């Protein structure tokens, strides 16, 4: 606000000075015109003859009154006055026109302020865009420096030239987790294949039972034999559907454990390993600077590197703590889940192949396994159409 008022005052002062200058120039121009007219009259007198101030001009006819005589000096005075008024009028009109133009020029700055607000908005938008571009450039620069340091550290470790930070106990737990995940993925793949094959067998038994039932109706001499086989296949089909429900529940639980719980822990481990690599990269950079000369510029770089090293160290320590906690909870959750699922799988398989339908149903109730109604896997007539 103070800057705007100061600029306005300076503008008004400049306008006043300009007006004064214009008036001065107008007066000088009028004096020059007067001097020019005087010179022209003098030349006319020199050419036309003697001085006309001593003569008179008769305005009336011959023999008129003396009041009709008008001195030529009066005519000249009237002419000079009219010229002076014309010059003054021209000068006043020029000055008024210049003042009006100046007011029109100053109006966008002292008027409604629309042009001023639009220019401010454009400037603010340009400054915002410039700020975003600078931020993006800084982020790209930091990313490039960080990537260079981490790549250098990675190659140094791979070729045996650089040192790395190692937590032996944590590294052993991570290796065990990765090996366990591979084995659980194998179990998941095999049980999924078992489910697929067993589902096909149950569908075959159901089709076979329907065929036996149809033949018992159409073959009176073999009605009992076809009927017994039809009932047996239908019973096996019902028990097979119950076993399929137990196996599907087992597969779903293993899938959640492997592809969600273990995967989440492994993602944290990846972040931890990346933080470890960054920490070692900035540590090696700080050690390299510390071994060099200790001039002013190097001391500044060492101080900046020390701050970056501390930030990376805090990040590394935090992620290492997160990995340790997640590994502990994962182990507890894995034991609890697998204890329940393995018991379910064993009891369901044993009851099915022993032909103990009651035990199979009791196992499903014990582990809260809900069977899907027959035909629920088939698409509806809306989906088929």
C-alpha positions as CSV (number, residue, x, y, z in Angstrom):
1,X,0.0,0.0,0.0
2,X,2.9,2.3,0.8
3,X,4.5,1.7,-2.5
4,X,1.3,2.4,-4.4
5,X,0.8,5.8,-2.6
6,X,4.4,6.8,-3.2
7,X,4.1,6.0,-6.9
8,X,0.9,8.0,-7.2
9,X,2.4,11.0,-5.6
10,X,5.5,10.9,-7.9
11,X,3.1,10.6,-10.9
12,X,1.2,13.7,-9.8
13,X,4.4,15.6,-9.3
14,X,5.6,14.6,-12.7
15,X,2.3,15.7,-14.3
16,X,2.5,19.1,-12.5
17,X,6.0,19.6,-13.8
18,X,4.9,18.6,-17.2
19,X,2.0,21.1,-17.2
20,X,4.3,23.9,-16.1
21,X,6.8,23.0,-18.9
22,X,4.0,23.0,-21.4
23,X,2.7,26.4,-20.3
24,X,6.2,27.9,-20.4
25,X,6.7,26.5,-23.9
26,X,3.3,27.9,-24.9
27,X,4.3,31.4,-23.7
28,X,7.6,31.2,-25.5
29,X,5.8,30.1,-28.7
30,X,3.3,32.9,-28.4
31,X,6.2,35.4,-27.9
32,X,7.9,34.0,-31.0
33,X,4.7,34.4,-33.0
34,X,4.2,38.0,-31.8
35,X,7.8,38.8,-32.8
36,X,7.2,37.2,-36.2
37,X,4.1,39.3,-36.8
38,X,5.9,42.5,-35.8
39,X,8.7,41.7,-38.3
40,X,6.0,41.1,-41.0
41,X,4.3,44.4,-40.3
42,X,7.7,46.1,-40.4
43,X,8.5,44.5,-43.8
44,X,5.0,45.6,-45.0
45,X,5.6,49.1,-44.0
46,X,9.0,49.1,-45.6
47,X,7.5,47.9,-48.9
48,X,4.2,49.8,-49.0
49,X,5.5,53.2,-48.0
50,X,5.4,55.6,-45.1
51,X,4.0,55.1,-41.7
52,X,0.2,54.7,-41.7
53,X,-0.2,55.9,-38.2
54,X,-0.1,59.5,-39.5
55,X,-3.0,58.9,-42.0
56,X,-6.7,58.2,-41.6
57,X,-9.2,56.2,-43.4
58,X,-12.7,57.6,-44.1
59,X,-15.3,55.1,-43.3
60,X,-18.3,57.1,-44.6
61,X,-19.0,58.7,-48.0
62,X,-17.6,62.0,-49.2
63,X,-18.6,64.9,-47.1
64,X,-19.5,62.7,-44.1
65,X,-19.0,63.6,-40.5
66,X,-15.7,63.7,-38.8
67,X,-16.8,60.8,-36.5
68,X,-16.5,58.5,-39.5
69,X,-12.7,58.8,-39.6
70,X,-10.9,55.8,-38.0
71,X,-7.2,56.0,-37.4
72,X,-5.2,53.2,-38.9
73,X,-3.4,52.8,-35.7
74,X,-6.7,51.6,-34.1
75,X,-7.1,49.1,-36.9
76,X,-3.7,47.8,-36.3
77,X,-4.3,47.6,-32.6
78,X,-7.5,45.6,-33.2
79,X,-5.6,43.3,-35.6
80,X,-2.9,42.7,-33.0
81,X,-5.4,42.0,-30.3
82,X,-7.3,39.5,-32.5
83,X,-4.0,37.9,-33.3
84,X,-3.0,37.7,-29.7
85,X,-6.4,36.3,-28.7
86,X,-6.0,33.7,-31.5
87,X,-2.6,32.7,-30.3
88,X,-3.8,32.6,-26.7
89,X,-6.7,30.5,-27.9
90,X,-4.5,28.1,-29.8
91,X,-2.1,27.8,-26.9
92,X,-5.0,27.2,-24.4
93,X,-6.5,24.6,-26.7
94,X,-3.1,22.8,-27.2
95,X,-2.5,22.8,-23.4
96,X,-6.1,21.5,-22.7
97,X,-5.6,18.8,-25.3
98,X,-2.3,17.7,-23.8
99,X,-3.8,17.7,-20.3
100,X,-6.7,15.6,-21.5
101,X,-4.3,13.2,-23.1
102,X,-2.3,13.0,-20.0
103,X,-5.4,12.3,-17.9
104,X,-6.4,9.6,-20.3
105,X,-3.0,8.1,-20.0
106,X,-3.1,8.1,-16.2
107,X,-6.6,6.9,-16.0
108,X,-5.8,3.1,-16.1
109,X,-3.5,3.7,-13.0
110,X,-5.9,5.9,-11.0
111,X,-9.3,4.8,-12.4
112,X,-11.3,1.7,-11.7
113,X,-8.2,-0.5,-11.5
114,X,-9.4,-3.2,-13.8
115,X,-6.3,-3.2,-16.0
116,X,-4.1,-3.1,-12.9
117,X,-5.9,-6.1,-11.3
118,X,-5.6,-8.1,-14.6
119,X,-1.9,-7.4,-14.7
120,X,-1.5,-8.4,-11.1
121,X,-3.4,-11.7,-11.8
122,X,-1.2,-12.5,-14.8
123,X,1.9,-11.8,-12.7
124,X,0.7,-14.0,-9.9
125,X,-0.1,-16.8,-12.3
126,X,3.3,-16.5,-13.9
127,X,5.0,-16.5,-10.5
128,X,3.1,-19.6,-9.5
129,X,4.0,-21.4,-12.6
130,X,7.6,-20.4,-12.2
131,X,7.6,-21.6,-8.6
132,X,6.2,-25.0,-9.7
133,X,8.8,-25.3,-12.4
134,X,11.6,-24.5,-9.9
135,X,10.3,-27.1,-7.5
136,X,10.1,-29.8,-10.2
137,X,13.6,-28.9,-11.3
138,X,14.9,-29.2,-7.7
139,X,13.2,-32.5,-7.2
140,X,14.6,-33.9,-10.4
141,X,18.1,-32.6,-9.4
142,X,17.9,-34.3,-5.9
143,X,16.6,-37.5,-7.5
144,X,19.5,-37.5,-10.0
145,X,22.1,-37.0,-7.3
146,X,20.5,-39.6,-5.0
147,X,20.3,-42.1,-7.9
148,X,23.9,-41.5,-8.9
149,X,25.2,-42.1,-5.3
150,X,23.1,-45.2,-4.8
151,X,24.1,-46.7,-8.2
152,X,27.8,-46.0,-7.4
153,X,27.4,-47.7,-4.0
154,X,25.6,-50.7,-5.5
155,X,28.3,-51.3,-8.1
156,X,31.0,-50.8,-5.4
157,X,29.4,-53.5,-3.3
158,X,28.9,-55.8,-6.2
159,X,32.6,-55.6,-7.2
160,X,33.8,-55.8,-3.7
161,X,35.2,-52.3,-3.4
162,X,32.7,-50.8,-1.0
163,X,31.5,-51.8,2.5
164,X,27.8,-52.4,3.4
165,X,25.9,-52.3,6.7
166,X,24.8,-55.8,7.7
167,X,22.5,-56.9,10.5
168,X,23.2,-60.6,10.6
169,X,20.2,-61.6,12.7
170,X,17.7,-59.5,10.7
171,X,19.2,-60.8,7.4
172,X,18.8,-64.4,8.5
173,X,15.1,-63.8,9.4
174,X,14.5,-62.2,6.0
175,X,16.1,-65.1,4.2
176,X,13.9,-67.5,6.2
177,X,10.8,-65.5,5.3
178,X,11.6,-65.6,1.6
179,X,12.3,-69.3,1.7
180,X,9.0,-69.9,3.6
181,X,7.1,-67.8,1.1
182,X,8.4,-69.9,-1.8
183,X,7.4,-73.1,-0.1
184,X,4.0,-71.8,0.8
185,X,3.5,-70.7,-2.8
186,X,4.2,-74.2,-3.8
187,X,1.6,-75.5,-1.4
188,X,-0.9,-73.0,-2.7
189,X,-0.2,-74.0,-6.3
190,X,-0.6,-77.7,-5.5
191,X,-3.8,-77.3,-3.4
192,X,-5.3,-75.2,-6.2
193,X,-4.5,-78.0,-8.7
194,X,-6.1,-80.5,-6.3
195,X,-9.2,-78.4,-6.0
196,X,-9.5,-78.1,-9.8
197,X,-9.1,-81.9,-10.3
198,X,-11.4,-82.8,-7.5
199,X,-14.0,-80.4,-8.7
200,X,-13.9,-82.1,-12.1
201,X,-14.2,-85.5,-10.4
202,X,-17.3,-84.3,-8.4
203,X,-18.9,-83.0,-11.6
204,X,-18.2,-86.4,-13.3
205,X,-19.7,-88.2,-10.3
206,X,-22.8,-86.0,-10.5
207,X,-23.2,-86.7,-14.2
208,X,-22.7,-90.4,-13.7
209,X,-25.3,-90.5,-10.9
210,X,-27.8,-88.7,-13.1
211,X,-27.1,-91.2,-15.9
212,X,-27.6,-94.2,-13.6
213,X,-30.9,-92.8,-12.3
214,X,-32.1,-92.3,-15.9
215,X,-31.1,-95.9,-16.8
216,X,-32.9,-97.3,-13.7
217,X,-36.1,-95.7,-15.0
218,X,-35.6,-97.1,-18.6
219,X,-34.3,-100.5,-17.7
220,X,-36.8,-102.4,-15.5
221,X,-34.6,-105.5,-15.4
222,X,-31.7,-103.5,-13.9
223,X,-33.6,-100.9,-12.0
224,X,-32.2,-101.9,-8.6
225,X,-28.6,-102.1,-9.7
226,X,-28.7,-98.8,-11.5
227,X,-30.5,-97.3,-8.5
228,X,-27.9,-98.4,-6.0
229,X,-25.1,-97.0,-8.1
230,X,-27.0,-93.7,-8.6
231,X,-27.5,-93.3,-4.9
232,X,-23.8,-94.1,-4.2
233,X,-22.6,-91.5,-6.8
234,X,-25.0,-88.9,-5.4
235,X,-23.7,-89.5,-1.9
236,X,-20.1,-89.2,-3.1
237,X,-21.0,-86.0,-4.9
238,X,-22.5,-84.5,-1.7
239,X,-19.4,-85.5,0.3
240,X,-17.2,-84.2,-2.5
241,X,-18.9,-80.8,-2.4
242,X,-18.3,-80.7,1.4
243,X,-14.6,-81.6,0.9
244,X,-14.4,-79.0,-1.9
245,X,-15.7,-76.4,0.5
246,X,-13.0,-77.3,3.1
247,X,-10.2,-77.3,0.5
248,X,-11.4,-73.9,-0.9
249,X,-11.4,-72.4,2.6
250,X,-7.8,-73.8,3.1
251,X,-6.7,-72.3,-0.3
252,X,-8.3,-68.9,0.4
253,X,-6.6,-68.7,3.8
254,X,-3.2,-69.7,2.4
255,X,-3.6,-67.2,-0.4
256,X,-4.3,-64.4,2.1
257,X,-1.3,-65.3,4.1
258,X,1.1,-65.6,1.2
259,X,0.0,-62.8,-1.2
260,X,-1.2,-60.2,1.4
261,X,0.4,-60.7,4.8
262,X,3.8,-62.0,3.6
263,X,3.8,-59.7,0.6
264,X,3.2,-56.6,2.8
265,X,6.2,-57.6,5.0
266,X,8.4,-58.1,2.0
267,X,7.4,-54.7,0.6
268,X,8.6,-53.2,3.9
269,X,11.8,-55.2,3.6
270,X,12.3,-53.8,0.1
271,X,12.0,-50.3,1.5
272,X,14.4,-51.2,4.3
273,X,17.0,-52.5,1.8
274,X,16.7,-49.4,-0.3
275,X,17.1,-47.3,2.8
276,X,20.2,-49.3,3.7
277,X,21.7,-48.7,0.3
278,X,21.1,-45.0,0.5
279,X,22.5,-44.9,4.0
280,X,25.7,-46.7,2.9
281,X,25.9,-44.4,-0.1
282,X,25.8,-41.2,2.0
283,X,28.1,-42.7,4.6
284,X,30.7,-43.5,1.9
285,X,30.3,-40.0,0.5
286,X,30.9,-38.5,4.0
287,X,33.9,-40.7,4.6
288,X,35.4,-39.7,1.2
289,X,35.0,-36.0,2.0
290,X,36.4,-36.4,5.4
291,X,39.6,-37.8,4.0
292,X,40.1,-34.9,1.6
293,X,41.5,-31.4,2.3
294,X,39.8,-29.2,4.9
295,X,39.4,-25.9,3.1
296,X,36.3,-23.6,3.5
297,X,34.4,-25.1,0.6
298,X,35.1,-28.6,1.7
299,X,34.0,-27.9,5.2
300,X,30.7,-26.6,3.9
301,X,30.2,-29.7,1.8
302,X,31.1,-31.9,4.8
303,X,28.5,-30.2,6.9
304,X,25.8,-30.7,4.3
305,X,26.9,-34.3,3.8
306,X,26.7,-34.8,7.6
307,X,23.1,-33.6,7.7
308,X,22.1,-35.8,4.8
309,X,23.9,-38.8,6.4
310,X,21.9,-38.2,9.6
311,X,18.6,-38.1,7.7
312,X,19.4,-41.3,5.9
313,X,20.5,-43.0,9.1
314,X,17.3,-42.1,10.9
315,X,15.3,-43.4,7.9
316,X,17.3,-46.7,8.0
317,X,16.9,-47.2,11.7
318,X,13.1,-46.5,11.5
319,X,12.6,-49.0,8.7
320,X,14.8,-51.6,10.4
321,X,12.6,-51.3,13.4
322,X,9.4,-51.7,11.3
323,X,10.8,-54.8,9.6
324,X,11.7,-56.4,13.0
325,X,8.2,-55.8,14.3
326,X,6.5,-57.0,11.2
327,X,8.5,-60.2,11.1
328,X,7.6,-60.9,14.7
329,X,3.9,-60.4,14.1
330,X,4.0,-62.3,10.8
331,X,5.5,-65.3,12.5
332,X,2.8,-65.3,15.2
333,X,0.1,-64.9,12.7
334,X,1.5,-67.6,10.4
335,X,1.6,-70.2,13.2
336,X,-2.0,-69.5,14.3
337,X,-3.4,-69.5,10.8
338,X,-1.5,-72.6,9.7
339,X,-2.4,-74.5,12.8
340,X,-6.1,-74.0,12.1
341,X,-5.9,-74.6,8.4
342,X,-3.8,-77.8,8.6
343,X,-6.1,-79.3,11.1
344,X,-9.1,-78.5,8.9
345,X,-7.4,-80.0,5.9
346,X,-6.4,-83.2,7.7
347,X,-9.9,-83.8,9.3
348,X,-11.8,-83.1,6.1
349,X,-9.6,-85.4,3.9
350,X,-9.7,-88.2,6.5
351,X,-13.5,-88.0,6.9
352,X,-14.1,-88.0,3.2
353,X,-12.0,-90.9,2.3
354,X,-13.2,-92.8,5.3
355,X,-16.7,-92.3,4.1
356,X,-17.7,-90.7,7.5
357,X,-20.2,-88.1,6.4
358,X,-21.1,-87.1,10.0
359,X,-17.4,-86.4,10.8
360,X,-17.0,-84.4,7.6
361,X,-20.0,-82.3,8.4
362,X,-18.9,-81.8,12.0
363,X,-15.5,-80.6,10.7
364,X,-17.1,-78.0,8.5
365,X,-19.2,-76.8,11.4
366,X,-16.1,-76.7,13.7
367,X,-14.2,-74.4,11.4
368,X,-17.2,-72.3,10.3
369,X,-17.0,-73.4,6.7
370,X,-20.1,-72.4,4.7
371,X,-20.8,-74.4,1.6
372,X,-22.1,-72.8,-1.5
373,X,-25.5,-73.9,-2.8
374,X,-25.4,-76.2,-5.9
375,X,-25.3,-74.3,-9.1
376,X,-24.1,-71.0,-7.5
377,X,-20.9,-71.1,-9.6
378,X,-22.9,-71.2,-12.8
379,X,-23.6,-67.8,-14.4
380,X,-27.2,-66.5,-14.4
381,X,-29.3,-66.4,-17.5
382,X,-28.7,-62.6,-17.7
383,X,-25.0,-63.1,-17.7
384,X,-25.2,-65.9,-20.3
385,X,-27.3,-63.6,-22.6
